[in-house]
């Protein structure tokens, strides 16, 4: 099939790589424009662009599809299908109507749950045990199109959103190839989403980072896992920010925020406690808690937050 691929971040890269290996004819890769990154604001290409150029593919980076020239250029590639994975732009109807077999999106949840931009983090933050990836036809609404195929997986008790992100990216790539095969041979019957069961994700922000030690340990544990690798759950050590990168559930009790053990470093919550595995003081490197305490002696009874 003639395919136009649209995607931007690293989540989309495994799908593009699998397409390159599949024998399909990738006519062009659309991604967002290069953006300045870091303190020095260095102009940096999206991960998808890097992958596309490494594979000798044509790359297009339009600001939008509002002008006729961009629409006509897309039509010139004569795609049978447009594959979209975390592109980050709303596609107008003029684009959706171009490919013969439609536009197919890979989404990191079991739709209609977690429509929107942060389905993977949301599943972890909410303590879900099951998630997955969905391939779907794209419509004009936000992740509202008919479902084509679904692949499910369990979320590990200590699995972070970053780890789950990588797993779902690979699962999505495999599911997309199966979906393309099904569309080619006509074996897939699209299923309309039940809008009454739809849920929507929130934008992940730094306002979600501060830890409230009054909450039970499972809720804080989900916060720590869900905000990896950005923006990261944070508490206070004196007047400095202390990022908590990983932790494990523990049933020991104490006053919320109180350090109740040093070996291993354990902090009490509103219910139960957390064993702190990796942390990072503001301006310093991320490290294991035992190594951290060699340079920052802590005492039992000291309160964080």
C-alpha positions in Angstrom: 0.0 0.0 0.0 1.0 3.6 -0.5 1.2 5.1 3.0 1.7 8.6 4.4 2.9 8.5 8.0 2.2 11.2 10.5 3.9 11.3 13.9 6.2 13.4 16.1 7.6 12.0 19.4 9.5 8.8 20.3 6.2 6.9 20.9 5.6 7.0 17.1 9.1 5.8 16.1 8.6 2.0 16.6 5.6 2.1 14.3 7.5 4.0 11.6 10.4 1.5 11.9 8.0 -1.5 11.5 6.4 0.1 8.5 9.9 0.6 6.9 10.5 -3.1 7.4 7.0 -4.2 6.2 7.4 -3.7 2.5 4.7 -1.0 2.3 5.5 2.0 0.2 6.0 5.0 2.5 5.4 8.0 0.2 6.1 10.7 2.9 6.5 11.3 6.6 4.7 14.3 8.1 5.9 15.6 11.5 5.9 18.8 13.5 8.4 21.6 12.8 11.8 21.5 14.6 11.6 23.3 17.9 14.1 24.9 20.3 15.0 22.7 23.2 16.8 23.2 26.5 18.3 26.2 28.2 20.3 27.1 25.1 17.1 26.7 22.9 18.9 24.6 20.3 16.7 23.9 17.3 16.0 20.2 17.5 14.2 17.9 15.1 11.4 15.6 16.3 12.3 11.9 16.9 10.2 10.9 13.9 12.1 13.2 11.6 15.4 11.7 12.7 14.1 8.2 12.1 12.6 9.1 8.7 15.8 10.7 7.4 17.8 7.7 8.6 15.6 5.5 6.4 15.8 7.8 3.4 12.2 8.9 3.6 10.7 12.2 2.4 9.9 14.5 5.3 7.3 17.3 5.4 6.8 19.7 8.3 3.9 22.0 7.6 2.8 24.4 10.3 -0.8 23.4 9.5 -3.2 22.1 6.8 -5.1 25.4 6.5 -3.8 26.4 3.1 -4.6 24.7 -0.1 -1.0 24.2 -1.1 -0.4 21.9 1.9 -3.5 19.9 1.0 -2.6 19.6 -2.7 0.9 18.5 -1.8 -0.5 15.8 0.5 -2.8 14.6 -2.3 0.1 14.4 -4.7 1.5 11.4 -2.7 -1.7 9.5 -3.5 -1.9 7.6 -0.2 -4.1 4.5 0.1 -4.0 5.2 3.8 -2.6 7.7 6.3 -1.2 6.3 9.5 -1.2 8.7 12.4 0.7 8.1 15.7 0.9 11.0 18.2 1.2 13.6 15.5 0.1 16.4 17.8 -2.1 18.2 15.2 -5.9 18.1 14.5 -6.5 16.9 11.0 -9.2 18.7 9.1 -11.9 16.9 7.1 -10.0 17.8 3.9 -7.1 15.6 5.1 -9.3 12.8 6.5 -11.0 12.4 3.1 -7.8 12.1 1.0 -6.8 8.4 1.5 -8.8 5.6 -0.1 -8.8 3.5 3.0 -9.0 6.4 5.5 -6.8 7.7 8.2 -5.8 5.2 10.9 -4.6 6.3 14.4 -2.7 4.3 17.0 -3.9 5.4 20.5 -2.3 4.4 23.8 -5.4 3.2 25.6 -8.4 0.9 25.3 -10.9 3.3 23.8 -13.2 4.9 24.6 -11.3 5.2 27.9 -8.7 8.0 28.1 -9.3 9.9 24.9 -6.8 12.8 24.6 -3.1 13.4 24.9 -2.0 11.6 28.1 -3.6 8.2 28.1 -0.6 6.3 29.3 0.2 8.6 32.3 -3.4 8.7 33.2 -3.8 4.9 33.4 -0.8 4.8 35.8 -1.9 7.8 37.9 -5.3 6.2 38.4 -3.8 2.9 39.4 -5.3 0.9 36.6 -4.2 -2.8 36.3 -5.1 -3.2 32.6 -4.4 -1.0 29.6 -3.6 -1.4 25.9 -3.5 0.2 22.5 -6.2 0.8 20.0 -6.2 1.3 16.3 -9.1 3.4 15.0 -10.4 5.3 12.1 -9.9 9.0 12.6 -12.9 11.3 12.7 -13.3 15.0 13.3 -13.7 14.6 17.1 -11.1 13.9 19.7 -10.3 10.1 19.4 -14.0 9.4 18.5 -13.5 7.3 15.4 -14.6 3.6 15.0 -12.4 1.0 16.6 -10.5 -1.3 14.3 -8.4 -3.5 16.7 -7.4 -3.6 20.3 -4.4 -5.2 22.2 -4.4 -5.4 26.0 -1.7 -5.7 28.6 -1.4 -5.7 32.4 0.4 -2.8 34.1 3.0 -4.0 36.6 2.7 -2.9 40.2 5.9 -0.8 40.1 5.8 -0.1 36.4 6.3 3.6 35.6 4.5 5.5 32.8 7.9 5.8 31.0 8.3 2.0 31.0 4.7 1.5 30.0 5.1 4.1 27.3 7.9 2.0 25.7 5.9 -1.2 25.9 2.8 0.3 24.4 4.8 1.9 21.6 6.0 -1.5 20.5 2.6 -3.0 20.9 1.1 -0.2 18.9 3.6 -0.9 16.1 2.7 -4.6 15.9 -1.1 -3.8 16.1 -0.9 -1.3 13.3 0.7 -3.9 11.0 -2.1 -6.4 11.8 -4.6 -3.6 11.2 -3.2 -2.8 7.8 -3.3 -6.4 6.8 -7.0 -6.7 8.0 -7.9 -3.6 6.0 -6.2 -4.9 2.9 -8.0 -8.2 3.0 -11.3 -6.9 4.3 -11.5 -8.9 7.5 -11.8 -6.0 9.9 -15.3 -4.8 10.9 -15.1 -1.4 12.5 -16.9 -1.0 15.8 -18.4 2.4 16.9 -17.3 3.7 20.2 -19.8 4.0 23.1 -19.5 7.7 23.8 -21.4 7.2 27.1 -18.4 5.3 28.4 -15.8 7.8 27.2 -13.3 9.4 29.6 -10.8 12.2 28.8 -7.3 12.8 29.9 -5.9 15.9 31.6 -2.8 17.7 30.5 0.2 16.6 32.6 1.6 19.7 34.4 4.1 20.5 37.1 1.1 21.4 39.4 0.6 17.6 39.7 4.0 17.0 41.2 3.9 18.0 44.9 3.3 14.9 47.2 0.7 15.1 49.9 1.9 12.6 52.4 -1.5 12.6 54.0 -2.7 10.5 51.1 -2.5 6.7 51.3 0.6 5.0 50.0 -1.0 3.5 46.9 -2.1 6.9 45.7 1.3 8.5 46.2 2.9 5.4 44.6 0.8 5.9 41.5 1.7 9.6 41.5 5.4 8.7 41.6 5.0 6.1 38.8 2.7 8.2 36.7 4.9 11.3 36.5 8.0 9.5 35.2 10.0 10.7 33.5 8.4 14.2 33.4 7.5 16.2 35.4 8.4 13.9 38.4 6.7 13.7 41.8 8.4 16.1 44.3 8.5 16.8 48.1 10.5 19.1 50.3 13.7 18.3 52.1 14.1 21.5 54.2 13.7 24.3 51.8 14.9 22.3 48.7 12.9 20.3 46.2 13.4 16.5 46.4 12.3 14.6 43.4 11.1 11.0 44.0 11.8 8.9 40.9 10.9 5.4 42.2 9.4 3.9 45.3 7.8 0.7 46.5 4.8 0.0 48.7 5.3 -0.8 52.4 2.8 -1.5 55.1 4.7 0.1 58.0 2.9 3.1 59.6 3.9 6.4 61.1 3.1 10.1 60.9 2.5 11.3 57.3 5.8 12.5 55.8 7.9 11.0 58.6 11.0 9.0 57.9 10.4 5.7 59.8 13.3 3.7 58.5 16.7 4.4 57.0 17.6 0.9 55.8 15.7 1.0 53.5 14.7 4.7 53.4 11.0 4.5 54.3 8.5 7.4 54.5 5.1 7.1 56.2 1.9 8.1 54.4 -1.6 8.7 55.5 -2.0 4.9 55.3 1.0 2.6 55.0 4.3 3.9 53.7 6.7 4.0 50.8 10.2 2.7 50.4 12.1 5.4 48.5 14.3 3.8 45.9 15.6 6.7 43.7 15.6 10.4 44.4 17.1 13.6 43.3 17.8 16.8 45.2 17.3 20.0 43.3 20.3 20.7 41.1 21.9 17.4 41.8 22.0 14.0 40.0 19.4 11.2 40.4 20.7 8.5 42.6 19.7 5.5 44.8 18.5 6.4 48.3 21.4 4.6 50.1 24.0 6.6 48.1 22.0 9.8 48.6 22.1 9.4 52.4 25.9 9.1 52.4 26.1 12.7 51.5 22.8 13.8 53.1 22.4 12.2 56.5 18.8 11.7 57.5 17.3 10.7 60.8 14.3 8.7 61.8 11.6 11.0 62.8 12.5 13.7 60.3 9.5 14.9 58.2 9.5 15.5 54.5 7.2 18.0 52.8 
